[in-house]
Amino acid sequence: MKSALLTSGSDKDLKLIFELSKKIGLRSRLLTEKQIEELSLINAIKKGRTGSFVDTEKFLKSLKNDR
């Protein structure tokens, strides 16, 4: 399955594209800005998981050195 995310400043244009997608048999869904942010956060969490643990001391030292 492939997906596309379309954004528009015009509700009228977005509604037209949404109606067209239904007519040609594509499944489509309108997402709120909050839903898009949540999906982005989920994706970032999944990419960030490595299965290894971080050394707490090294991490805290690296934070202190950034100042």
N, CA, C, O and CB atoms as a CASP TS submission, in Angstrom:
PFRMAT TS
TARGET T0000
AUTHOR 0000-0000-0000
METHOD Language model
MODEL 1
PARENT N/A
ATOM      1  N   MET     1       0.848  -1.174   0.000  1.00  0.00           N
ATOM      2  CA  MET     1       0.000   0.000   0.000  1.00  0.00           C
ATOM      3  C   MET     1       0.892   1.235   0.000  1.00  0.00           C
ATOM      4  O   MET     1       1.906   1.274   0.696  1.00  0.00           O
ATOM      5  CB  MET     1      -0.964  -0.001   1.220  1.00  0.00           C
ATOM      6  N   LYS     2       0.525   2.209  -0.755  1.00  0.00           N
ATOM      7  CA  LYS     2       1.226   3.493  -0.812  1.00  0.00           C
ATOM      8  C   LYS     2       0.284   4.563  -0.305  1.00  0.00           C
ATOM      9  O   LYS     2      -0.936   4.422  -0.390  1.00  0.00           O
ATOM     10  CB  LYS     2       1.718   3.820  -2.261  1.00  0.00           C
ATOM     11  N   SER     3       0.849   5.628   0.222  1.00  0.00           N
ATOM     12  CA  SER     3       0.045   6.717   0.772  1.00  0.00           C
ATOM     13  C   SER     3       0.570   8.050   0.273  1.00  0.00           C
ATOM     14  O   SER     3       1.718   8.172  -0.153  1.00  0.00           O
ATOM     15  CB  SER     3       0.048   6.681   2.311  1.00  0.00           C
ATOM     16  N   ALA     4      -0.305   9.050   0.338  1.00  0.00           N
ATOM     17  CA  ALA     4       0.073  10.409  -0.010  1.00  0.00           C
ATOM     18  C   ALA     4      -0.558  11.332   1.012  1.00  0.00           C
ATOM     19  O   ALA     4      -1.682  11.107   1.460  1.00  0.00           O
ATOM     20  CB  ALA     4      -0.369  10.780  -1.464  1.00  0.00           C
ATOM     21  N   LEU     5       0.164  12.360   1.372  1.00  0.00           N
ATOM     22  CA  LEU     5      -0.354  13.358   2.300  1.00  0.00           C
ATOM     23  C   LEU     5      -0.411  14.679   1.558  1.00  0.00           C
ATOM     24  O   LEU     5       0.602  15.169   1.060  1.00  0.00           O
ATOM     25  CB  LEU     5       0.528  13.465   3.595  1.00  0.00           C
ATOM     26  N   LEU     6      -1.596  15.248   1.489  1.00  0.00           N
ATOM     27  CA  LEU     6      -1.787  16.509   0.780  1.00  0.00           C
ATOM     28  C   LEU     6      -2.190  17.575   1.783  1.00  0.00           C
ATOM     29  O   LEU     6      -2.999  17.322   2.676  1.00  0.00           O
ATOM     30  CB  LEU     6      -2.855  16.370  -0.342  1.00  0.00           C
ATOM     31  N   THR     7      -1.632  18.757   1.637  1.00  0.00           N
ATOM     32  CA  THR     7      -2.039  19.876   2.486  1.00  0.00           C
ATOM     33  C   THR     7      -2.403  21.044   1.589  1.00  0.00           C
ATOM     34  O   THR     7      -1.874  21.202   0.488  1.00  0.00           O
ATOM     35  CB  THR     7      -0.912  20.272   3.493  1.00  0.00           C
ATOM     36  N   SER     8      -3.314  21.851   2.085  1.00  0.00           N
ATOM     37  CA  SER     8      -3.751  22.996   1.308  1.00  0.00           C
ATOM     38  C   SER     8      -4.224  24.094   2.242  1.00  0.00           C
ATOM     39  O   SER     8      -4.765  23.821   3.313  1.00  0.00           O
ATOM     40  CB  SER     8      -4.865  22.600   0.325  1.00  0.00           C
ATOM     41  N   GLY     9      -4.021  25.312   1.836  1.00  0.00           N
ATOM     42  CA  GLY     9      -4.531  26.442   2.591  1.00  0.00           C
ATOM     43  C   GLY     9      -5.993  26.713   2.267  1.00  0.00           C
ATOM     44  O   GLY     9      -6.639  27.540   2.911  1.00  0.00           O
ATOM     45  N   SER    10      -6.506  26.009   1.265  1.00  0.00           N
ATOM     46  CA  SER    10      -7.876  26.214   0.818  1.00  0.00           C
ATOM     47  C   SER    10      -8.735  25.001   1.150  1.00  0.00           C
ATOM     48  O   SER    10      -8.506  23.909   0.630  1.00  0.00           O
ATOM     49  CB  SER    10      -7.912  26.498  -0.685  1.00  0.00           C
ATOM     50  N   ASP    11      -9.714  25.195   2.007  1.00  0.00           N
ATOM     51  CA  ASP    11     -10.636  24.100   2.332  1.00  0.00           C
ATOM     52  C   ASP    11     -11.400  23.643   1.093  1.00  0.00           C
ATOM     53  O   ASP    11     -11.687  22.456   0.936  1.00  0.00           O
ATOM     54  CB  ASP    11     -11.623  24.534   3.429  1.00  0.00           C
ATOM     55  N   LYS    12     -11.726  24.582   0.224  1.00  0.00           N
ATOM     56  CA  LYS    12     -12.471  24.273  -1.001  1.00  0.00           C
ATOM     57  C   LYS    12     -11.666  23.340  -1.907  1.00  0.00           C
ATOM     58  O   LYS    12     -12.199  22.353  -2.414  1.00  0.00           O
ATOM     59  CB  LYS    12     -12.826  25.568  -1.757  1.00  0.00           C
ATOM     60  N   ASP    13     -10.388  23.650  -2.110  1.00  0.00           N
ATOM     61  CA  ASP    13      -9.533  22.808  -2.951  1.00  0.00           C
ATOM     62  C   ASP    13      -9.340  21.425  -2.347  1.00  0.00           C
ATOM     63  O   ASP    13      -9.386  20.419  -3.055  1.00  0.00           O
ATOM     64  CB  ASP    13      -8.177  23.474  -3.162  1.00  0.00           C
ATOM     65  N   LEU    14      -9.125  21.378  -1.051  1.00  0.00           N
ATOM     66  CA  LEU    14      -8.918  20.093  -0.383  1.00  0.00           C
ATOM     67  C   LEU    14     -10.175  19.232  -0.465  1.00  0.00           C
ATOM     68  O   LEU    14     -10.088  18.020  -0.662  1.00  0.00           O
ATOM     69  CB  LEU    14      -8.517  20.309   1.086  1.00  0.00           C
ATOM     70  N   LYS    15     -11.324  19.848  -0.317  1.00  0.00           N
ATOM     71  CA  LYS    15     -12.592  19.117  -0.422  1.00  0.00           C
ATOM     72  C   LYS    15     -12.753  18.551  -1.830  1.00  0.00           C
ATOM     73  O   LYS    15     -13.204  17.417  -1.991  1.00  0.00           O
ATOM     74  CB  LYS    15     -13.789  20.039  -0.071  1.00  0.00           C
ATOM     75  N   LEU    16     -12.388  19.327  -2.849  1.00  0.00           N
ATOM     76  CA  LEU    16     -12.470  18.871  -4.239  1.00  0.00           C
ATOM     77  C   LEU    16     -11.583  17.648  -4.469  1.00  0.00           C
ATOM     78  O   LEU    16     -12.012  16.678  -5.094  1.00  0.00           O
ATOM     79  CB  LEU    16     -12.067  20.004  -5.199  1.00  0.00           C
ATOM     80  N   ILE    17     -10.358  17.691  -3.970  1.00  0.00           N
ATOM     81  CA  ILE    17      -9.438  16.554  -4.119  1.00  0.00           C
ATOM     82  C   ILE    17      -9.972  15.335  -3.369  1.00  0.00           C
ATOM     83  O   ILE    17      -9.869  14.209  -3.854  1.00  0.00           O
ATOM     84  CB  ILE    17      -8.024  16.923  -3.602  1.00  0.00           C
ATOM     85  N   PHE    18     -10.534  15.560  -2.203  1.00  0.00           N
ATOM     86  CA  PHE    18     -11.098  14.482  -1.401  1.00  0.00           C
ATOM     87  C   PHE    18     -12.258  13.814  -2.144  1.00  0.00           C
ATOM     88  O   PHE    18     -12.344  12.586  -2.182  1.00  0.00           O
ATOM     89  CB  PHE    18     -11.571  15.018  -0.035  1.00  0.00           C
ATOM     90  N   GLU    19     -13.145  14.611  -2.730  1.00  0.00           N
ATOM     91  CA  GLU    19     -14.280  14.073  -3.476  1.00  0.00           C
ATOM     92  C   GLU    19     -13.809  13.327  -4.728  1.00  0.00           C
ATOM     93  O   GLU    19     -14.363  12.284  -5.074  1.00  0.00           O
ATOM     94  CB  GLU    19     -15.249  15.204  -3.864  1.00  0.00           C
ATOM     95  N   LEU    20     -12.802  13.852  -5.397  1.00  0.00           N
ATOM     96  CA  LEU    20     -12.248  13.197  -6.582  1.00  0.00           C
ATOM     97  C   LEU    20     -11.646  11.840  -6.222  1.00  0.00           C
ATOM     98  O   LEU    20     -11.827  10.863  -6.949  1.00  0.00           O
ATOM     99  CB  LEU    20     -11.185  14.089  -7.241  1.00  0.00           C
ATOM    100  N   SER    21     -10.944  11.784  -5.118  1.00  0.00           N
ATOM    101  CA  SER    21     -10.331  10.518  -4.716  1.00  0.00           C
ATOM    102  C   SER    21     -11.401   9.459  -4.458  1.00  0.00           C
ATOM    103  O   SER    21     -11.204   8.290  -4.790  1.00  0.00           O
ATOM    104  CB  SER    21      -9.463  10.714  -3.459  1.00  0.00           C
ATOM    105  N   LYS    22     -12.520   9.852  -3.875  1.00  0.00           N
ATOM    106  CA  LYS    22     -13.616   8.900  -3.656  1.00  0.00           C
ATOM    107  C   LYS    22     -14.189   8.410  -4.982  1.00  0.00           C
ATOM    108  O   LYS    22     -14.481   7.224  -5.135  1.00  0.00           O
ATOM    109  CB  LYS    22     -14.726   9.544  -2.810  1.00  0.00           C
ATOM    110  N   LYS    23     -14.349   9.327  -5.945  1.00  0.00           N
ATOM    111  CA  LYS    23     -14.931   8.973  -7.247  1.00  0.00           C
ATOM    112  C   LYS    23     -14.066   7.996  -8.016  1.00  0.00           C
ATOM    113  O   LYS    23     -14.593   7.147  -8.735  1.00  0.00           O
ATOM    114  CB  LYS    23     -15.146  10.218  -8.080  1.00  0.00           C
ATOM    115  N   ILE    24     -12.745   8.093  -7.882  1.00  0.00           N
ATOM    116  CA  ILE    24     -11.867   7.180  -8.633  1.00  0.00           C
ATOM    117  C   ILE    24     -11.501   5.938  -7.823  1.00  0.00           C
ATOM    118  O   ILE    24     -10.655   5.145  -8.237  1.00  0.00           O
ATOM    119  CB  ILE    24     -10.591   7.908  -9.057  1.00  0.00           C
ATOM    120  N   GLY    25     -12.144   5.773  -6.666  1.00  0.00           N
ATOM    121  CA  GLY    25     -11.999   4.533  -5.907  1.00  0.00           C
ATOM    122  C   GLY    25     -10.839   4.482  -4.931  1.00  0.00           C
ATOM    123  O   GLY    25     -10.445   3.398  -4.501  1.00  0.00           O
ATOM    124  N   LEU    26     -10.294   5.616  -4.578  1.00  0.00           N
ATOM    125  CA  LEU    26      -9.216   5.635  -3.593  1.00  0.00           C
ATOM    126  C   LEU    26      -9.803   5.796  -2.194  1.00  0.00           C
ATOM    127  O   LEU    26     -10.774   6.527  -1.997  1.00  0.00           O
ATOM    128  CB  LEU    26      -8.211   6.775  -3.897  1.00  0.00           C
ATOM    129  N   ARG    27      -9.218   5.122  -1.248  1.00  0.00           N
ATOM    130  CA  ARG    27      -9.610   5.339   0.141  1.00  0.00           C
ATOM    131  C   ARG    27      -8.954   6.631   0.589  1.00  0.00           C
ATOM    132  O   ARG    27      -7.764   6.842   0.357  1.00  0.00           O
ATOM    133  CB  ARG    27      -9.198   4.131   1.066  1.00  0.00           C
ATOM    134  N   SER    28      -9.708   7.475   1.216  1.00  0.00           N
ATOM    135  CA  SER    28      -9.133   8.745   1.657  1.00  0.00           C
ATOM    136  C   SER    28      -9.699   9.114   3.014  1.00  0.00           C
ATOM    137  O   SER    28     -10.783   8.675   3.400  1.00  0.00           O
ATOM    138  CB  SER    28      -9.410   9.868   0.630  1.00  0.00           C
ATOM    139  N   ARG    29      -8.949   9.922   3.719  1.00  0.00           N
ATOM    140  CA  ARG    29      -9.354  10.350   5.046  1.00  0.00           C
ATOM    141  C   ARG    29      -8.792  11.736   5.298  1.00  0.00           C
ATOM    142  O   ARG    29      -7.636  12.015   4.981  1.00  0.00           O
ATOM    143  CB  ARG    29      -8.878   9.350   6.131  1.00  0.00           C
ATOM    144  N   LEU    30      -9.604  12.592   5.860  1.00  0.00           N
ATOM    145  CA  LEU    30      -9.139  13.913   6.258  1.00  0.00           C
ATOM    146  C   LEU    30      -8.597  13.820   7.675  1.00  0.00           C
ATOM    147  O   LEU    30      -9.251  13.262   8.556  1.00  0.00           O
ATOM    148  CB  LEU    30     -10.280  14.974   6.160  1.00  0.00           C
ATOM    149  N   LEU    31      -7.417  14.358   7.899  1.00  0.00           N
ATOM    150  CA  LEU    31      -6.786  14.333   9.213  1.00  0.00           C
ATOM    151  C   LEU    31      -6.710  15.743   9.779  1.00  0.00           C
ATOM    152  O   LEU    31      -6.506  16.716   9.052  1.00  0.00           O
ATOM    153  CB  LEU    31      -5.380  13.706   9.133  1.00  0.00           C
ATOM    154  N   THR    32      -6.878  15.827  11.077  1.00  0.00           N
ATOM    155  CA  THR    32      -6.694  17.116  11.737  1.00  0.00           C
ATOM    156  C   THR    32      -5.202  17.354  11.925  1.00  0.00           C
ATOM    157  O   THR    32      -4.397  16.431  11.800  1.00  0.00           O
ATOM    158  CB  THR    32      -7.447  17.165  13.106  1.00  0.00           C
ATOM    159  N   GLU    33      -4.844  18.580  12.222  1.00  0.00           N
ATOM    160  CA  GLU    33      -3.434  18.904  12.460  1.00  0.00           C
ATOM    161  C   GLU    33      -2.903  18.105  13.650  1.00  0.00           C
ATOM    162  O   GLU    33      -1.752  17.669  13.649  1.00  0.00           O
ATOM    163  CB  GLU    33      -3.255  20.424  12.708  1.00  0.00           C
ATOM    164  N   LYS    34      -3.743  17.920  14.658  1.00  0.00           N
ATOM    165  CA  LYS    34      -3.327  17.153  15.838  1.00  0.00           C
ATOM    166  C   LYS    34      -3.048  15.692  15.471  1.00  0.00           C
ATOM    167  O   LYS    34      -2.075  15.115  15.956  1.00  0.00           O
ATOM    168  CB  LYS    34      -4.410  17.226  16.938  1.00  0.00           C
ATOM    169  N   GLN    35      -3.885  15.088  14.625  1.00  0.00           N
ATOM    170  CA  GLN    35      -3.663  13.710  14.203  1.00  0.00           C
ATOM    171  C   GLN    35      -2.363  13.576  13.416  1.00  0.00           C
ATOM    172  O   GLN    35      -1.645  12.588  13.569  1.00  0.00           O
ATOM    173  CB  GLN    35      -4.838  13.217  13.363  1.00  0.00           C
ATOM    174  N   ILE    36      -2.060  14.560  12.580  1.00  0.00           N
ATOM    175  CA  ILE    36      -0.811  14.534  11.815  1.00  0.00           C
ATOM    176  C   ILE    36       0.385  14.631  12.755  1.00  0.00           C
ATOM    177  O   ILE    36       1.377  13.925  12.571  1.00  0.00           O
ATOM    178  CB  ILE    36      -0.777  15.684  10.784  1.00  0.00           C
ATOM    179  N   GLU    37       0.301  15.495  13.756  1.00  0.00           N
ATOM    180  CA  GLU    37       1.387  15.630  14.735  1.00  0.00           C
ATOM    181  C   GLU    37       1.582  14.330  15.497  1.00  0.00           C
ATOM    182  O   GLU    37       2.717  13.915  15.733  1.00  0.00           O
ATOM    183  CB  GLU    37       1.096  16.781  15.717  1.00  0.00           C
ATOM    184  N   GLU    38       0.485  13.679  15.888  1.00  0.00           N
ATOM    185  CA  GLU    38       0.586  12.420  16.622  1.00  0.00           C
ATOM    186  C   GLU    38       1.218  11.329  15.773  1.00  0.00           C
ATOM    187  O   GLU    38       2.040  10.558  16.269  1.00  0.00           O
ATOM    188  CB  GLU    38      -0.789  11.973  17.098  1.00  0.00           C
ATOM    189  N   LEU    39       0.847  11.255  14.498  1.00  0.00           N
ATOM    190  CA  LEU    39       1.460  10.272  13.608  1.00  0.00           C
ATOM    191  C   LEU    39       2.953  10.537  13.434  1.00  0.00           C
ATOM    192  O   LEU    39       3.752   9.602  13.379  1.00  0.00           O
ATOM    193  CB  LEU    39       0.764  10.282  12.246  1.00  0.00           C
ATOM    194  N   SER    40       3.321  11.789  13.349  1.00  0.00           N
ATOM    195  CA  SER    40       4.738  12.149  13.221  1.00  0.00           C
ATOM    196  C   SER    40       5.513  11.754  14.470  1.00  0.00           C
ATOM    197  O   SER    40       6.635  11.257  14.378  1.00  0.00           O
ATOM    198  CB  SER    40       4.891  13.657  12.961  1.00  0.00           C
ATOM    199  N   LEU    41       4.917  11.974  15.634  1.00  0.00           N
ATOM    200  CA  LEU    41       5.567  11.606  16.893  1.00  0.00           C
ATOM    201  C   LEU    41       5.730  10.094  16.999  1.00  0.00           C
ATOM    202  O   LEU    41       6.781   9.606  17.414  1.00  0.00           O
ATOM    203  CB  LEU    41       4.762  12.137  18.088  1.00  0.00           C
ATOM    204  N   ILE    42       4.692   9.356  16.625  1.00  0.00           N
ATOM    205  CA  ILE    42       4.772   7.886  16.635  1.00  0.00           C
ATOM    206  C   ILE    42       5.897   7.412  15.729  1.00  0.00           C
ATOM    207  O   ILE    42       6.671   6.531  16.105  1.00  0.00           O
ATOM    208  CB  ILE    42       3.431   7.257  16.189  1.00  0.00           C
ATOM    209  N   ASN    43       5.993   7.988  14.543  1.00  0.00           N
ATOM    210  CA  ASN    43       7.044   7.612  13.599  1.00  0.00           C
ATOM    211  C   ASN    43       8.429   7.919  14.155  1.00  0.00           C
ATOM    212  O   ASN    43       9.346   7.110  14.011  1.00  0.00           O
ATOM    213  CB  ASN    43       6.845   8.336  12.272  1.00  0.00           C
ATOM    214  N   ALA    44       8.591   9.075  14.787  1.00  0.00           N
ATOM    215  CA  ALA    44       9.886   9.450  15.363  1.00  0.00           C
ATOM    216  C   ALA    44      10.269   8.490  16.488  1.00  0.00           C
ATOM    217  O   ALA    44      11.433   8.108  16.607  1.00  0.00           O
ATOM    218  CB  ALA    44       9.847  10.902  15.890  1.00  0.00           C
ATOM    219  N   ILE    45       9.305   8.102  17.305  1.00  0.00           N
ATOM    220  CA  ILE    45       9.582   7.163  18.402  1.00  0.00           C
ATOM    221  C   ILE    45      10.026   5.815  17.834  1.00  0.00           C
ATOM    222  O   ILE    45      10.993   5.224  18.315  1.00  0.00           O
ATOM    223  CB  ILE    45       8.327   6.984  19.307  1.00  0.00           C
ATOM    224  N   LYS    46       9.321   5.332  16.816  1.00  0.00           N
ATOM    225  CA  LYS    46       9.684   4.042  16.212  1.00  0.00           C
ATOM    226  C   LYS    46      11.095   4.079  15.619  1.00  0.00           C
ATOM    227  O   LYS    46      11.858   3.125  15.770  1.00  0.00           O
ATOM    228  CB  LYS    46       8.669   3.660  15.122  1.00  0.00           C
ATOM    229  N   LYS    47      11.438   5.175  14.947  1.00  0.00           N
ATOM    230  CA  LYS    47      12.771   5.289  14.350  1.00  0.00           C
ATOM    231  C   LYS    47      13.851   5.403  15.423  1.00  0.00           C
ATOM    232  O   LYS    47      14.977   4.951  15.218  1.00  0.00           O
ATOM    233  CB  LYS    47      12.834   6.499  13.413  1.00  0.00           C
ATOM    234  N   GLY    48      13.520   6.000  16.553  1.00  0.00           N
ATOM    235  CA  GLY    48      14.494   6.216  17.611  1.00  0.00           C
ATOM    236  C   GLY    48      14.778   4.991  18.458  1.00  0.00           C
ATOM    237  O   GLY    48      15.782   4.947  19.169  1.00  0.00           O
ATOM    238  N   ARG    49      13.913   4.005  18.392  1.00  0.00           N
ATOM    239  CA  ARG    49      14.124   2.793  19.181  1.00  0.00           C
ATOM    240  C   ARG    49      15.223   1.947  18.562  1.00  0.00           C
ATOM    241  O   ARG    49      15.139   1.528  17.408  1.00  0.00           O
ATOM    242  CB  ARG    49      12.823   1.979  19.292  1.00  0.00           C
ATOM    243  N   THR    50      16.260   1.707  19.363  1.00  0.00           N
ATOM    244  CA  THR    50      17.370   0.906  18.853  1.00  0.00           C
ATOM    245  C   THR    50      17.482  -0.434  19.571  1.00  0.00           C
ATOM    246  O   THR    50      18.160  -1.344  19.093  1.00  0.00           O
ATOM    247  CB  THR    50      18.675   1.673  18.990  1.00  0.00           C
ATOM    248  N   GLY    51      16.822  -0.557  20.709  1.00  0.00           N
ATOM    249  CA  GLY    51      16.894  -1.793  21.477  1.00  0.00           C
ATOM    250  C   GLY    51      18.082  -1.809  22.425  1.00  0.00           C
ATOM    251  O   GLY    51      18.237  -2.758  23.194  1.00  0.00           O
ATOM    252  N   SER    52      18.920  -0.787  22.389  1.00  0.00           N
ATOM    253  CA  SER    52      20.056  -0.737  23.300  1.00  0.00           C
ATOM    254  C   SER    52      19.818   0.337  24.355  1.00  0.00           C
ATOM    255  O   SER    52      19.061   1.285  24.144  1.00  0.00           O
ATOM    256  CB  SER    52      21.371  -0.465  22.529  1.00  0.00           C
ATOM    257  N   PHE    53      20.472   0.166  25.475  1.00  0.00           N
ATOM    258  CA  PHE    53      20.314   1.106  26.572  1.00  0.00           C
ATOM    259  C   PHE    53      21.382   2.192  26.505  1.00  0.00           C
ATOM    260  O   PHE    53      22.491   1.964  26.021  1.00  0.00           O
ATOM    261  CB  PHE    53      20.377   0.375  27.916  1.00  0.00           C
ATOM    262  N   VAL    54      21.033   3.358  26.990  1.00  0.00           N
ATOM    263  CA  VAL    54      21.956   4.488  27.023  1.00  0.00           C
ATOM    264  C   VAL    54      22.582   4.552  28.404  1.00  0.00           C
ATOM    265  O   VAL    54      21.895   4.409  29.416  1.00  0.00           O
ATOM    266  CB  VAL    54      21.234   5.825  26.673  1.00  0.00           C
ATOM    267  N   ASP    55      23.884   4.766  28.439  1.00  0.00           N
ATOM    268  CA  ASP    55      24.575   4.938  29.715  1.00  0.00           C
ATOM    269  C   ASP    55      24.144   6.287  30.304  1.00  0.00           C
ATOM    270  O   ASP    55      24.411   7.341  29.727  1.00  0.00           O
ATOM    271  CB  ASP    55      26.145   4.864  29.534  1.00  0.00           C
ATOM    272  N   THR    56      23.484   6.237  31.444  1.00  0.00           N
ATOM    273  CA  THR    56      22.914   7.442  32.051  1.00  0.00           C
ATOM    274  C   THR    56      23.983   8.469  32.376  1.00  0.00           C
ATOM    275  O   THR    56      23.789   9.659  32.124  1.00  0.00           O
ATOM    276  CB  THR    56      22.149   7.084  33.312  1.00  0.00           C
ATOM    277  N   GLU    57      25.093   8.042  32.923  1.00  0.00           N
ATOM    278  CA  GLU    57      26.162   8.973  33.294  1.00  0.00           C
ATOM    279  C   GLU    57      26.720   9.691  32.069  1.00  0.00           C
ATOM    280  O   GLU    57      26.902  10.908  32.094  1.00  0.00           O
ATOM    281  CB  GLU    57      27.288   8.231  34.022  1.00  0.00           C
ATOM    282  N   LYS    58      26.991   8.949  31.002  1.00  0.00           N
ATOM    283  CA  LYS    58      27.514   9.555  29.781  1.00  0.00           C
ATOM    284  C   LYS    58      26.506  10.542  29.197  1.00  0.00           C
ATOM    285  O   LYS    58      26.882  11.615  28.723  1.00  0.00           O
ATOM    286  CB  LYS    58      27.860   8.471  28.746  1.00  0.00           C
ATOM    287  N   PHE    59      25.239  10.181  29.233  1.00  0.00           N
ATOM    288  CA  PHE    59      24.202  11.046  28.704  1.00  0.00           C
ATOM    289  C   PHE    59      24.119  12.349  29.487  1.00  0.00           C
ATOM    290  O   PHE    59      24.046  13.425  28.893  1.00  0.00           O
ATOM    291  CB  PHE    59      22.860  10.335  28.725  1.00  0.00           C
ATOM    292  N   LEU    60      24.130  12.265  30.808  1.00  0.00           N
ATOM    293  CA  LEU    60      24.059  13.464  31.650  1.00  0.00           C
ATOM    294  C   LEU    60      25.288  14.349  31.457  1.00  0.00           C
ATOM    295  O   LEU    60      25.173  15.574  31.426  1.00  0.00           O
ATOM    296  CB  LEU    60      23.922  13.072  33.129  1.00  0.00           C
ATOM    297  N   LYS    61      26.476  13.727  31.325  1.00  0.00           N
ATOM    298  CA  LYS    61      27.693  14.502  31.072  1.00  0.00           C
ATOM    299  C   LYS    61      27.616  15.227  29.731  1.00  0.00           C
ATOM    300  O   LYS    61      28.051  16.372  29.612  1.00  0.00           O
ATOM    301  CB  LYS    61      28.924  13.588  31.104  1.00  0.00           C
ATOM    302  N   SER    62      27.053  14.546  28.712  1.00  0.00           N
ATOM    303  CA  SER    62      26.953  15.180  27.396  1.00  0.00           C
ATOM    304  C   SER    62      26.001  16.376  27.440  1.00  0.00           C
ATOM    305  O   SER    62      26.207  17.360  26.730  1.00  0.00           O
ATOM    306  CB  SER    62      26.476  14.160  26.343  1.00  0.00           C
ATOM    307  N   LEU    63      24.975  16.293  28.262  1.00  0.00           N
ATOM    308  CA  LEU    63      24.063  17.426  28.413  1.00  0.00           C
ATOM    309  C   LEU    63      24.751  18.602  29.093  1.00  0.00           C
ATOM    310  O   LEU    63      24.547  19.756  28.713  1.00  0.00           O
ATOM    311  CB  LEU    63      22.828  17.012  29.211  1.00  0.00           C
ATOM    312  N   LYS    64      25.568  18.301  30.101  1.00  0.00           N
ATOM    313  CA  LYS    64      26.278  19.367  30.826  1.00  0.00           C
ATOM    314  C   LYS    64      27.332  20.013  29.934  1.00  0.00           C
ATOM    315  O   LYS    64      27.580  21.213  30.053  1.00  0.00           O
ATOM    316  CB  LYS    64      26.938  18.810  32.108  1.00  0.00           C
ATOM    317  N   ASN    65      27.955  19.252  29.050  1.00  0.00           N
ATOM    318  CA  ASN    65      28.997  19.782  28.169  1.00  0.00           C
ATOM    319  C   ASN    65      28.437  20.667  27.063  1.00  0.00           C
ATOM    320  O   ASN    65      29.173  21.468  26.486  1.00  0.00           O
ATOM    321  CB  ASN    65      29.779  18.644  27.556  1.00  0.00           C
ATOM    322  N   ASP    66      27.146  20.539  26.756  1.00  0.00           N
ATOM    323  CA  ASP    66      26.529  21.345  25.688  1.00  0.00           C
ATOM    324  C   ASP    66      26.305  22.797  26.101  1.00  0.00           C
ATOM    325  O   ASP    66      26.031  23.639  25.246  1.00  0.00           O
ATOM    326  CB  ASP    66      25.201  20.730  25.277  1.00  0.00           C
ATOM    327  N   ARG    67      26.413  23.097  27.357  1.00  0.00           N
ATOM    328  CA  ARG    67      26.137  24.457  27.827  1.00  0.00           C
ATOM    329  C   ARG    67      27.223  25.400  27.475  1.00  0.00           C
ATOM    330  O   ARG    67      27.142  26.585  27.800  1.00  0.00           O
ATOM    331  CB  ARG    67      25.929  24.478  29.297  1.00  0.00           C
TER
END
